Amino acid sequence: MQFIVQNVRIYANEEDRLLWLPHKSGNYNTNLSYKRMVKRLQRNEIQAEDQQDANGSKLWAKIWKIKGVQPRVITFLWRVLHNALFTAKKLNGIFPNVPPVCARCGEQEENIIHLIFTCPSSKAVWFASPLGFRVQDPNVNVNQLIVNVMQNLQHEQLALFLNMMWQVWKARCEFIFRAVPFEVRNVLLKSQASTMVPNGIQGVSRKKRDFITHYELPVGAALAILNGSWDQKNDIGTACVIYKPDGTFHSAKSFSGVAPDAFTAEATTLLNALNHINSLQIICTSIHIFTDSKNLVQSIDIYDMKNIPSWHASTILQGCFTFMQQHRQVTLRYARREHVRQAHSLANQARRERCGVIIDGGENTYLLPVAFKWSRAA
């Protein structure tokens, strides 16, 4: 230190002035200062990314590979971990006229921890779930809590955990914006139904699986998948695969017969399916029937008999329309061919062999060919 002080050059004939060391002239330069700040920020970001990769990359890789979790749920998780969720407390910081108190309990400020975990209604959901998860400390760090929980859960439990977070958020929003009561049972049913991943898509690559359509079904709704097969010899096969409201397989039935054209085969498929469904005792709030025939769905929706190719098909459709008018809980909807492939295979088999089959859930397990999810309240 003494050596450094003794060797400092002092210019007695010049005034003292401030020097900016980054520039060789000693003068402050805005352009150079901006470049240095950008480099420093980039360095910090790289270090932060390296730290995040070391701590969280494996976790996020695990999350993206989970079956039964939709991309929007992952996006929701990202918003939670980055404090980008518009809770009442966050909105109060932007708009002071918005009260920060939770709209459900009316007792505490609604932050992310309170919204998802510690509000009495949210607590009831987690307590009643198979996970039995509880958060005692309302001041716990949400990021650390979620990361610790996810690191200790298996794939199926993690899927249920994430879906429950999502469904609690949705139920809270519906309570606030639509005045829909926050019901613990509905939140649990929706979470468990969303977590059920059909084995039929487990072997499909992620890129292809992401394009599979997700059809929203009301809670308590049963599902029927139809398909008809026709050939030039006028032989037809029809098939109906039915699933219970909880998503498990109920039964399947195929028929064989004759029809003059493909549309008549599809109409016959619907009539056979309606008769079959009517003979079953399925406890459900509604039945959603899916077919890959757009013309059939259109004809039933608007009851258009003008463009029907034959009187035979017209007669069949009149019977279908009458049945659906009497049973308002039955709905006909369109699905793409790849999403009804199980019924398509059964229909082709019945047409080729000219013989139908009946399969019940006790002896066989049919795989759901598309990720149907129960999401809206009944």
Secondary structure, DSSP 8 states (H G I E B T S, - for coil): -HHHHHT----TTS------TTSTTSS--HHHHHHHHHHHHHHHHHHHHHHHHHHHHHHHHHHHT-TT--HHHHHHHHHHHTT----HHHHHHH-TTS--B-TTTSSSB--HHIIIIISHHHHHHHHHSTT------TTS-HHHHHHHHHHTS-HHHHHHHHHHHHHHHHHHHHHHHS-----HHHHHHHHHHHH---GGGTTS-HHHHTTS---EEETTEEEEEEEEEE-TT-EEEEEEEEE-TTS-EEEEEEEEEE-SSHHHHHHHHHHHHHHHHHHS----SEEEEEES-HHHHHHHHHT--TT-S-HHHHHHHHHHHHHHHH-TTEEEEE--GGGGHHHHHHHHHHHHHT---EEETTT-----SS--EEEE--
